[in-house]
């Protein structure tokens, strides 16, 4: 199974001055690719 997830944060932790800043850009979303496998024998 392969899933793609994108999350947008309306109210990041820390309010207007907080949150995570990377390369002078405030991060208010995240993206993830999740893969799961299963073997049965």
mmCIF entry with sequence, helices, sheets and N, C-alpha, C, O atoms, coordinates in Angstrom:
data_MODEL
# 
_entry.id   MODEL 
# 
_entity.id                         1 
_entity.type                       polymer 
_entity.pdbx_number_of_molecules   1 
# 
_entity_poly.entity_id                      1 
_entity_poly.type                           'polypeptide(L)' 
_entity_poly.nstd_linkage                   no 
_entity_poly.nstd_monomer                   no 
_entity_poly.pdbx_seq_one_letter_code       
;(UNK)(UNK)(UNK)(UNK)(UNK)(UNK)(UNK)(UNK)(UNK)(UNK)(UNK)(UNK)(UNK)(UNK)(UNK)(UNK)
(UNK)(UNK)(UNK)(UNK)(UNK)(UNK)(UNK)(UNK)(UNK)(UNK)(UNK)(UNK)(UNK)(UNK)(UNK)(UNK)
(UNK)(UNK)(UNK)(UNK)(UNK)(UNK)(UNK)(UNK)(UNK)
;
_entity_poly.pdbx_seq_one_letter_code_can   XXXXXXXXXXXXXXXXXXXXXXXXXXXXXXXXXXXXXXXXX 
_entity_poly.pdbx_strand_id                 A 
# 
loop_
_entity_poly_seq.entity_id 
_entity_poly_seq.num 
_entity_poly_seq.mon_id 
_entity_poly_seq.hetero 
1 1  UNK n 
1 2  UNK n 
1 3  UNK n 
1 4  UNK n 
1 5  UNK n 
1 6  UNK n 
1 7  UNK n 
1 8  UNK n 
1 9  UNK n 
1 10 UNK n 
1 11 UNK n 
1 12 UNK n 
1 13 UNK n 
1 14 UNK n 
1 15 UNK n 
1 16 UNK n 
1 17 UNK n 
1 18 UNK n 
1 19 UNK n 
1 20 UNK n 
1 21 UNK n 
1 22 UNK n 
1 23 UNK n 
1 24 UNK n 
1 25 UNK n 
1 26 UNK n 
1 27 UNK n 
1 28 UNK n 
1 29 UNK n 
1 30 UNK n 
1 31 UNK n 
1 32 UNK n 
1 33 UNK n 
1 34 UNK n 
1 35 UNK n 
1 36 UNK n 
1 37 UNK n 
1 38 UNK n 
1 39 UNK n 
1 40 UNK n 
1 41 UNK n 
# 
_struct_asym.id          A 
_struct_asym.entity_id   1 
# 
loop_
_struct_sheet.id 
_struct_sheet.type 
_struct_sheet.number_strands 
_struct_sheet.details 
AA1 ? 2 ? 
AA2 ? 2 ? 
# 
loop_
_struct_sheet_order.sheet_id 
_struct_sheet_order.range_id_1 
_struct_sheet_order.range_id_2 
_struct_sheet_order.offset 
_struct_sheet_order.sense 
AA1 1 2 ? anti-parallel 
AA2 1 2 ? anti-parallel 
# 
loop_
_struct_sheet_range.sheet_id 
_struct_sheet_range.id 
_struct_sheet_range.beg_label_comp_id 
_struct_sheet_range.beg_label_asym_id 
_struct_sheet_range.beg_label_seq_id 
_struct_sheet_range.pdbx_beg_PDB_ins_code 
_struct_sheet_range.end_label_comp_id 
_struct_sheet_range.end_label_asym_id 
_struct_sheet_range.end_label_seq_id 
_struct_sheet_range.pdbx_end_PDB_ins_code 
_struct_sheet_range.beg_auth_comp_id 
_struct_sheet_range.beg_auth_asym_id 
_struct_sheet_range.beg_auth_seq_id 
_struct_sheet_range.end_auth_comp_id 
_struct_sheet_range.end_auth_asym_id 
_struct_sheet_range.end_auth_seq_id 
AA1 1 UNK A 2  ? UNK A 8  ? UNK A 2  UNK A 8  
AA1 2 UNK A 29 ? UNK A 35 ? UNK A 29 UNK A 35 
AA2 1 UNK A 20 ? UNK A 22 ? UNK A 20 UNK A 22 
AA2 2 UNK A 25 ? UNK A 27 ? UNK A 25 UNK A 27 
# 
loop_
_atom_site.group_PDB 
_atom_site.id 
_atom_site.type_symbol 
_atom_site.label_atom_id 
_atom_site.label_alt_id 
_atom_site.label_comp_id 
_atom_site.label_asym_id 
_atom_site.label_entity_id 
_atom_site.label_seq_id 
_atom_site.pdbx_PDB_ins_code 
_atom_site.Cartn_x 
_atom_site.Cartn_y 
_atom_site.Cartn_z 
_atom_site.occupancy 
_atom_site.B_iso_or_equiv 
_atom_site.pdbx_formal_charge 
_atom_site.auth_seq_id 
_atom_site.auth_comp_id 
_atom_site.auth_asym_id 
_atom_site.auth_atom_id 
_atom_site.pdbx_PDB_model_num 
ATOM 1   N N  . UNK A 1 1  ? 0.853  -1.160  0.000  1.00 0.00 ? 1  UNK A N  1 
ATOM 2   C CA . UNK A 1 1  ? 0.000  0.000   0.000  1.00 0.00 ? 1  UNK A CA 1 
ATOM 3   C C  . UNK A 1 1  ? 0.910  1.236   0.000  1.00 0.00 ? 1  UNK A C  1 
ATOM 4   O O  . UNK A 1 1  ? 1.909  1.284   0.717  1.00 0.00 ? 1  UNK A O  1 
ATOM 5   N N  . UNK A 1 2  ? 0.556  2.202   -0.792 1.00 0.00 ? 2  UNK A N  1 
ATOM 6   C CA . UNK A 1 2  ? 1.328  3.443   -0.890 1.00 0.00 ? 2  UNK A CA 1 
ATOM 7   C C  . UNK A 1 2  ? 0.356  4.609   -0.743 1.00 0.00 ? 2  UNK A C  1 
ATOM 8   O O  . UNK A 1 2  ? -0.632 4.700   -1.472 1.00 0.00 ? 2  UNK A O  1 
ATOM 9   N N  . UNK A 1 3  ? 0.644  5.496   0.203  1.00 0.00 ? 3  UNK A N  1 
ATOM 10  C CA . UNK A 1 3  ? -0.207 6.654   0.462  1.00 0.00 ? 3  UNK A CA 1 
ATOM 11  C C  . UNK A 1 3  ? 0.597  7.938   0.364  1.00 0.00 ? 3  UNK A C  1 
ATOM 12  O O  . UNK A 1 3  ? 1.786  7.970   0.682  1.00 0.00 ? 3  UNK A O  1 
ATOM 13  N N  . UNK A 1 4  ? -0.064 8.991   -0.080 1.00 0.00 ? 4  UNK A N  1 
ATOM 14  C CA . UNK A 1 4  ? 0.506  10.342  -0.096 1.00 0.00 ? 4  UNK A CA 1 
ATOM 15  C C  . UNK A 1 4  ? -0.372 11.209  0.794  1.00 0.00 ? 4  UNK A C  1 
ATOM 16  O O  . UNK A 1 4  ? -1.594 11.215  0.651  1.00 0.00 ? 4  UNK A O  1 
ATOM 17  N N  . UNK A 1 5  ? 0.254  11.947  1.719  1.00 0.00 ? 5  UNK A N  1 
ATOM 18  C CA . UNK A 1 5  ? -0.474 12.775  2.664  1.00 0.00 ? 5  UNK A CA 1 
ATOM 19  C C  . UNK A 1 5  ? 0.073  14.191  2.620  1.00 0.00 ? 5  UNK A C  1 
ATOM 20  O O  . UNK A 1 5  ? 1.287  14.389  2.664  1.00 0.00 ? 5  UNK A O  1 
ATOM 21  N N  . UNK A 1 6  ? -0.814 15.178  2.533  1.00 0.00 ? 6  UNK A N  1 
ATOM 22  C CA . UNK A 1 6  ? -0.415 16.583  2.618  1.00 0.00 ? 6  UNK A CA 1 
ATOM 23  C C  . UNK A 1 6  ? -1.270 17.239  3.686  1.00 0.00 ? 6  UNK A C  1 
ATOM 24  O O  . UNK A 1 6  ? -2.497 17.144  3.656  1.00 0.00 ? 6  UNK A O  1 
ATOM 25  N N  . UNK A 1 7  ? -0.613 17.908  4.636  1.00 0.00 ? 7  UNK A N  1 
ATOM 26  C CA . UNK A 1 7  ? -1.291 18.540  5.755  1.00 0.00 ? 7  UNK A CA 1 
ATOM 27  C C  . UNK A 1 7  ? -0.989 20.031  5.756  1.00 0.00 ? 7  UNK A C  1 
ATOM 28  O O  . UNK A 1 7  ? 0.166  20.438  5.624  1.00 0.00 ? 7  UNK A O  1 
ATOM 29  N N  . UNK A 1 8  ? -2.026 20.839  5.904  1.00 0.00 ? 8  UNK A N  1 
ATOM 30  C CA . UNK A 1 8  ? -1.876 22.289  6.046  1.00 0.00 ? 8  UNK A CA 1 
ATOM 31  C C  . UNK A 1 8  ? -2.244 22.669  7.473  1.00 0.00 ? 8  UNK A C  1 
ATOM 32  O O  . UNK A 1 8  ? -3.280 22.246  7.987  1.00 0.00 ? 8  UNK A O  1 
ATOM 33  N N  . UNK A 1 9  ? -1.383 23.480  8.121  1.00 0.00 ? 9  UNK A N  1 
ATOM 34  C CA . UNK A 1 9  ? -1.627 23.915  9.481  1.00 0.00 ? 9  UNK A CA 1 
ATOM 35  C C  . UNK A 1 9  ? -2.227 25.309  9.457  1.00 0.00 ? 9  UNK A C  1 
ATOM 36  O O  . UNK A 1 9  ? -1.600 26.244  8.959  1.00 0.00 ? 9  UNK A O  1 
ATOM 37  N N  . UNK A 1 10 ? -3.441 25.461  9.991  1.00 0.00 ? 10 UNK A N  1 
ATOM 38  C CA . UNK A 1 10 ? -4.064 26.776  10.088 1.00 0.00 ? 10 UNK A CA 1 
ATOM 39  C C  . UNK A 1 10 ? -3.448 27.594  11.212 1.00 0.00 ? 10 UNK A C  1 
ATOM 40  O O  . UNK A 1 10 ? -3.250 28.800  11.072 1.00 0.00 ? 10 UNK A O  1 
ATOM 41  N N  . UNK A 1 11 ? -3.145 26.936  12.332 1.00 0.00 ? 11 UNK A N  1 
ATOM 42  C CA . UNK A 1 11 ? -2.583 27.607  13.502 1.00 0.00 ? 11 UNK A CA 1 
ATOM 43  C C  . UNK A 1 11 ? -1.327 26.860  13.949 1.00 0.00 ? 11 UNK A C  1 
ATOM 44  O O  . UNK A 1 11 ? -1.412 25.989  14.815 1.00 0.00 ? 11 UNK A O  1 
ATOM 45  N N  . UNK A 1 12 ? -0.154 27.184  13.373 1.00 0.00 ? 12 UNK A N  1 
ATOM 46  C CA . UNK A 1 12 ? 1.071  26.507  13.776 1.00 0.00 ? 12 UNK A CA 1 
ATOM 47  C C  . UNK A 1 12 ? 1.393  26.764  15.241 1.00 0.00 ? 12 UNK A C  1 
ATOM 48  O O  . UNK A 1 12 ? 1.012  27.801  15.783 1.00 0.00 ? 12 UNK A O  1 
ATOM 49  N N  . UNK A 1 13 ? 2.080  25.849  15.877 1.00 0.00 ? 13 UNK A N  1 
ATOM 50  C CA . UNK A 1 13 ? 2.478  25.996  17.274 1.00 0.00 ? 13 UNK A CA 1 
ATOM 51  C C  . UNK A 1 13 ? 3.357  27.236  17.407 1.00 0.00 ? 13 UNK A C  1 
ATOM 52  O O  . UNK A 1 13 ? 4.286  27.429  16.622 1.00 0.00 ? 13 UNK A O  1 
ATOM 53  N N  . UNK A 1 14 ? 3.073  28.052  18.372 1.00 0.00 ? 14 UNK A N  1 
ATOM 54  C CA . UNK A 1 14 ? 3.847  29.266  18.591 1.00 0.00 ? 14 UNK A CA 1 
ATOM 55  C C  . UNK A 1 14 ? 3.148  30.520  18.090 1.00 0.00 ? 14 UNK A C  1 
ATOM 56  O O  . UNK A 1 14 ? 3.654  31.625  18.285 1.00 0.00 ? 14 UNK A O  1 
ATOM 57  N N  . UNK A 1 15 ? 1.999  30.370  17.451 1.00 0.00 ? 15 UNK A N  1 
ATOM 58  C CA . UNK A 1 15 ? 1.241  31.534  16.986 1.00 0.00 ? 15 UNK A CA 1 
ATOM 59  C C  . UNK A 1 15 ? 1.885  32.234  15.804 1.00 0.00 ? 15 UNK A C  1 
ATOM 60  O O  . UNK A 1 15 ? 2.569  31.607  14.995 1.00 0.00 ? 15 UNK A O  1 
ATOM 61  N N  . UNK A 1 16 ? 1.662  33.538  15.709 1.00 0.00 ? 16 UNK A N  1 
ATOM 62  C CA . UNK A 1 16 ? 2.118  34.313  14.550 1.00 0.00 ? 16 UNK A CA 1 
ATOM 63  C C  . UNK A 1 16 ? 3.637  34.425  14.472 1.00 0.00 ? 16 UNK A C  1 
ATOM 64  O O  . UNK A 1 16 ? 4.189  34.566  13.381 1.00 0.00 ? 16 UNK A O  1 
ATOM 65  N N  . UNK A 1 17 ? 4.322  34.363  15.621 1.00 0.00 ? 17 UNK A N  1 
ATOM 66  C CA . UNK A 1 17 ? 5.780  34.518  15.610 1.00 0.00 ? 17 UNK A CA 1 
ATOM 67  C C  . UNK A 1 17 ? 6.506  33.195  15.782 1.00 0.00 ? 17 UNK A C  1 
ATOM 68  O O  . UNK A 1 17 ? 7.733  33.159  15.699 1.00 0.00 ? 17 UNK A O  1 
ATOM 69  N N  . UNK A 1 18 ? 5.782  32.106  16.021 1.00 0.00 ? 18 UNK A N  1 
ATOM 70  C CA . UNK A 1 18 ? 6.416  30.816  16.279 1.00 0.00 ? 18 UNK A CA 1 
ATOM 71  C C  . UNK A 1 18 ? 6.399  29.915  15.065 1.00 0.00 ? 18 UNK A C  1 
ATOM 72  O O  . UNK A 1 18 ? 6.329  30.378  13.927 1.00 0.00 ? 18 UNK A O  1 
ATOM 73  N N  . UNK A 1 19 ? 6.464  28.651  15.318 1.00 0.00 ? 19 UNK A N  1 
ATOM 74  C CA . UNK A 1 19 ? 6.473  27.668  14.245 1.00 0.00 ? 19 UNK A CA 1 
ATOM 75  C C  . UNK A 1 19 ? 7.885  27.372  13.778 1.00 0.00 ? 19 UNK A C  1 
ATOM 76  O O  . UNK A 1 19 ? 8.860  27.762  14.421 1.00 0.00 ? 19 UNK A O  1 
ATOM 77  N N  . UNK A 1 20 ? 7.985  26.691  12.677 1.00 0.00 ? 20 UNK A N  1 
ATOM 78  C CA . UNK A 1 20 ? 9.275  26.291  12.116 1.00 0.00 ? 20 UNK A CA 1 
ATOM 79  C C  . UNK A 1 20 ? 9.606  27.207  10.945 1.00 0.00 ? 20 UNK A C  1 
ATOM 80  O O  . UNK A 1 20 ? 8.768  27.439  10.073 1.00 0.00 ? 20 UNK A O  1 
ATOM 81  N N  . UNK A 1 21 ? 10.837 27.729  10.929 1.00 0.00 ? 21 UNK A N  1 
ATOM 82  C CA . UNK A 1 21 ? 11.302 28.599  9.846  1.00 0.00 ? 21 UNK A CA 1 
ATOM 83  C C  . UNK A 1 21 ? 12.480 27.912  9.185  1.00 0.00 ? 21 UNK A C  1 
ATOM 84  O O  . UNK A 1 21 ? 13.433 27.524  9.861  1.00 0.00 ? 21 UNK A O  1 
ATOM 85  N N  . UNK A 1 22 ? 12.425 27.758  7.863  1.00 0.00 ? 22 UNK A N  1 
ATOM 86  C CA . UNK A 1 22 ? 13.473 27.118  7.092  1.00 0.00 ? 22 UNK A CA 1 
ATOM 87  C C  . UNK A 1 22 ? 13.773 27.994  5.882  1.00 0.00 ? 22 UNK A C  1 
ATOM 88  O O  . UNK A 1 22 ? 12.881 28.289  5.087  1.00 0.00 ? 22 UNK A O  1 
ATOM 89  N N  . UNK A 1 23 ? 15.036 28.410  5.743  1.00 0.00 ? 23 UNK A N  1 
ATOM 90  C CA . UNK A 1 23 ? 15.445 29.306  4.646  1.00 0.00 ? 23 UNK A CA 1 
ATOM 91  C C  . UNK A 1 23 ? 14.592 30.574  4.604  1.00 0.00 ? 23 UNK A C  1 
ATOM 92  O O  . UNK A 1 23 ? 14.160 31.011  3.538  1.00 0.00 ? 23 UNK A O  1 
ATOM 93  N N  . UNK A 1 24 ? 14.356 31.157  5.784  1.00 0.00 ? 24 UNK A N  1 
ATOM 94  C CA . UNK A 1 24 ? 13.570 32.384  5.931  1.00 0.00 ? 24 UNK A CA 1 
ATOM 95  C C  . UNK A 1 24 ? 12.134 32.240  5.448  1.00 0.00 ? 24 UNK A C  1 
ATOM 96  O O  . UNK A 1 24 ? 11.494 33.237  5.114  1.00 0.00 ? 24 UNK A O  1 
ATOM 97  N N  . UNK A 1 25 ? 11.619 31.020  5.404  1.00 0.00 ? 25 UNK A N  1 
ATOM 98  C CA . UNK A 1 25 ? 10.219 30.773  5.031  1.00 0.00 ? 25 UNK A CA 1 
ATOM 99  C C  . UNK A 1 25 ? 9.565  29.977  6.142  1.00 0.00 ? 25 UNK A C  1 
ATOM 100 O O  . UNK A 1 25 ? 10.097 28.961  6.590  1.00 0.00 ? 25 UNK A O  1 
ATOM 101 N N  . UNK A 1 26 ? 8.422  30.439  6.577  1.00 0.00 ? 26 UNK A N  1 
ATOM 102 C CA . UNK A 1 26 ? 7.692  29.755  7.637  1.00 0.00 ? 26 UNK A CA 1 
ATOM 103 C C  . UNK A 1 26 ? 7.018  28.515  7.070  1.00 0.00 ? 26 UNK A C  1 
ATOM 104 O O  . UNK A 1 26 ? 6.340  28.583  6.045  1.00 0.00 ? 26 UNK A O  1 
ATOM 105 N N  . UNK A 1 27 ? 7.205  27.390  7.733  1.00 0.00 ? 27 UNK A N  1 
ATOM 106 C CA . UNK A 1 27 ? 6.628  26.125  7.288  1.00 0.00 ? 27 UNK A CA 1 
ATOM 107 C C  . UNK A 1 27 ? 5.241  25.983  7.902  1.00 0.00 ? 27 UNK A C  1 
ATOM 108 O O  . UNK A 1 27 ? 5.105  25.933  9.125  1.00 0.00 ? 27 UNK A O  1 
ATOM 109 N N  . UNK A 1 28 ? 4.207  25.916  7.060  1.00 0.00 ? 28 UNK A N  1 
ATOM 110 C CA . UNK A 1 28 ? 2.849  25.744  7.557  1.00 0.00 ? 28 UNK A CA 1 
ATOM 111 C C  . UNK A 1 28 ? 2.147  24.556  6.897  1.00 0.00 ? 28 UNK A C  1 
ATOM 112 O O  . UNK A 1 28 ? 0.920  24.454  6.913  1.00 0.00 ? 28 UNK A O  1 
ATOM 113 N N  . UNK A 1 29 ? 2.956  23.654  6.313  1.00 0.00 ? 29 UNK A N  1 
ATOM 114 C CA . UNK A 1 29 ? 2.391  22.427  5.768  1.00 0.00 ? 29 UNK A CA 1 
ATOM 115 C C  . UNK A 1 29 ? 3.457  21.337  5.793  1.00 0.00 ? 29 UNK A C  1 
ATOM 116 O O  . UNK A 1 29 ? 4.641  21.613  5.988  1.00 0.00 ? 29 UNK A O  1 
ATOM 117 N N  . UNK A 1 30 ? 3.024  20.110  5.595  1.00 0.00 ? 30 UNK A N  1 
ATOM 118 C CA . UNK A 1 30 ? 3.961  19.001  5.498  1.00 0.00 ? 30 UNK A CA 1 
ATOM 119 C C  . UNK A 1 30 ? 3.426  17.992  4.490  1.00 0.00 ? 30 UNK A C  1 
ATOM 120 O O  . UNK A 1 30 ? 2.219  17.890  4.268  1.00 0.00 ? 30 UNK A O  1 
ATOM 121 N N  . UNK A 1 31 ? 4.348  17.250  3.888  1.00 0.00 ? 31 UNK A N  1 
ATOM 122 C CA . UNK A 1 31 ? 3.988  16.236  2.906  1.00 0.00 ? 31 UNK A CA 1 
ATOM 123 C C  . UNK A 1 31 ? 4.718  14.946  3.266  1.00 0.00 ? 31 UNK A C  1 
ATOM 124 O O  . UNK A 1 31 ? 5.854  14.975  3.738  1.00 0.00 ? 31 UNK A O  1 
ATOM 125 N N  . UNK A 1 32 ? 4.055  13.816  3.039  1.00 0.00 ? 32 UNK A N  1 
ATOM 126 C CA . UNK A 1 32 ? 4.675  12.535  3.373  1.00 0.00 ? 32 UNK A CA 1 
ATOM 127 C C  . UNK A 1 32 ? 4.209  11.472  2.380  1.00 0.00 ? 32 UNK A C  1 
ATOM 128 O O  . UNK A 1 32 ? 3.067  11.482  1.919  1.00 0.00 ? 32 UNK A O  1 
ATOM 129 N N  . UNK A 1 33 ? 5.119  10.563  2.067  1.00 0.00 ? 33 UNK A N  1 
ATOM 130 C CA . UNK A 1 33 ? 4.789  9.371   1.294  1.00 0.00 ? 33 UNK A CA 1 
ATOM 131 C C  . UNK A 1 33 ? 4.994  8.187   2.234  1.00 0.00 ? 33 UNK A C  1 
ATOM 132 O O  . UNK A 1 33 ? 6.081  8.007   2.782  1.00 0.00 ? 33 UNK A O  1 
ATOM 133 N N  . UNK A 1 34 ? 3.956  7.386   2.417  1.00 0.00 ? 34 UNK A N  1 
ATOM 134 C CA . UNK A 1 34 ? 3.983  6.282   3.372  1.00 0.00 ? 34 UNK A CA 1 
ATOM 135 C C  . UNK A 1 34 ? 3.777  4.982   2.610  1.00 0.00 ? 34 UNK A C  1 
ATOM 136 O O  . UNK A 1 34 ? 2.831  4.845   1.834  1.00 0.00 ? 34 UNK A O  1 
ATOM 137 N N  . UNK A 1 35 ? 4.675  4.027   2.842  1.00 0.00 ? 35 UNK A N  1 
ATOM 138 C CA . UNK A 1 35 ? 4.571  2.730   2.154  1.00 0.00 ? 35 UNK A CA 1 
ATOM 139 C C  . UNK A 1 35 ? 4.516  1.621   3.192  1.00 0.00 ? 35 UNK A C  1 
ATOM 140 O O  . UNK A 1 35 ? 5.258  1.637   4.175  1.00 0.00 ? 35 UNK A O  1 
ATOM 141 N N  . UNK A 1 36 ? 3.635  0.662   2.966  1.00 0.00 ? 36 UNK A N  1 
ATOM 142 C CA . UNK A 1 36 ? 3.487  -0.470  3.875  1.00 0.00 ? 36 UNK A CA 1 
ATOM 143 C C  . UNK A 1 36 ? 3.405  -1.752  3.060  1.00 0.00 ? 36 UNK A C  1 
ATOM 144 O O  . UNK A 1 36 ? 2.694  -1.818  2.057  1.00 0.00 ? 36 UNK A O  1 
ATOM 145 N N  . UNK A 1 37 ? 4.119  -2.746  3.489  1.00 0.00 ? 37 UNK A N  1 
ATOM 146 C CA . UNK A 1 37 ? 4.065  -4.061  2.840  1.00 0.00 ? 37 UNK A CA 1 
ATOM 147 C C  . UNK A 1 37 ? 3.721  -5.122  3.875  1.00 0.00 ? 37 UNK A C  1 
ATOM 148 O O  . UNK A 1 37 ? 3.875  -4.922  5.080  1.00 0.00 ? 37 UNK A O  1 
ATOM 149 N N  . UNK A 1 38 ? 3.253  -6.251  3.368  1.00 0.00 ? 38 UNK A N  1 
ATOM 150 C CA . UNK A 1 38 ? 2.923  -7.359  4.260  1.00 0.00 ? 38 UNK A CA 1 
ATOM 151 C C  . UNK A 1 38 ? 3.184  -8.668  3.555  1.00 0.00 ? 38 UNK A C  1 
ATOM 152 O O  . UNK A 1 38 ? 2.776  -8.855  2.409  1.00 0.00 ? 38 UNK A O  1 
ATOM 153 N N  . UNK A 1 39 ? 3.858  -9.570  4.229  1.00 0.00 ? 39 UNK A N  1 
ATOM 154 C CA . UNK A 1 39 ? 4.090  -10.918 3.716  1.00 0.00 ? 39 UNK A CA 1 
ATOM 155 C C  . UNK A 1 39 ? 3.386  -11.912 4.605  1.00 0.00 ? 39 UNK A C  1 
ATOM 156 O O  . UNK A 1 39 ? 3.444  -11.813 5.830  1.00 0.00 ? 39 UNK A O  1 
ATOM 157 N N  . UNK A 1 40 ? 2.727  -12.861 3.996  1.00 0.00 ? 40 UNK A N  1 
ATOM 158 C CA . UNK A 1 40 ? 2.026  -13.899 4.752  1.00 0.00 ? 40 UNK A CA 1 
ATOM 159 C C  . UNK A 1 40 ? 2.511  -15.248 4.239  1.00 0.00 ? 40 UNK A C  1 
ATOM 160 O O  . UNK A 1 40 ? 2.428  -15.541 3.046  1.00 0.00 ? 40 UNK A O  1 
ATOM 161 N N  . UNK A 1 41 ? 3.016  -16.058 5.150  1.00 0.00 ? 41 UNK A N  1 
ATOM 162 C CA . UNK A 1 41 ? 3.472  -17.385 4.739  1.00 0.00 ? 41 UNK A CA 1 
ATOM 163 C C  . UNK A 1 41 ? 3.166  -18.410 5.796  1.00 0.00 ? 41 UNK A C  1 
ATOM 164 O O  . UNK A 1 41 ? 3.479  -19.587 5.623  1.00 0.00 ? 41 UNK A O  1 
# 
